[in-house]
Each structure stands twice: as C-alpha cells, then as structure tokens.
Amino acid sequence: MKLYHLTAVIWKEGKHYVSKCPELGVASFGSTPEKARAALEEAVALYVANARKLGLLKEIEPALLSEARFTASLDVAVA
C-alpha cells in the first residue's frame, strides 16, 4: 500500500460542506467538515485505485508525488 500526501480544501455550501482535492480534481461532500473530509478520502482512494486498474496511474502520479503545494486566500475585486 502506498501513502500519498494530498490537499483537502473544505468549505460550507448551504447546509453541506464540500471537500475537494485540488491535485486530482476529486470532490465530495458531507454534513460536517469531518464527514466531508472522510468522504473525500474515500473518493480519492477509489479514484487512484481505478486509475491503477485502468493503467492510468502514470498520468496522475506527478500530482500525487509533487511536494510543492501552496494554498492561499485571494481577494478579487470584480467591477
């Protein structure tokens, strides 16, 4: 079993919390931040396992193995 260290971004949308792994573009949701994170972990694990089964793991490995990750808040003014 290989362990990958990825990013989870979680935000509230209505009554639910949305979770997203920006490295892979995989998203999920839950009724709490913790449930949204757990659902995202499951979704990412299934995504990577499926990529492996389909022979596509090499295509997503750069995102899985990159150690350069940055998160920041943006303030955007729209006229």
Secondary structure, 3 states (H helix, E strand, C coil): CCCCCCCCEEEEECCEEEEEECCCCEEEEECCHHHHHHHHHHHHHHHHHHHHHCCCHHHHHHHHHCCCCCCCCCCCCCC
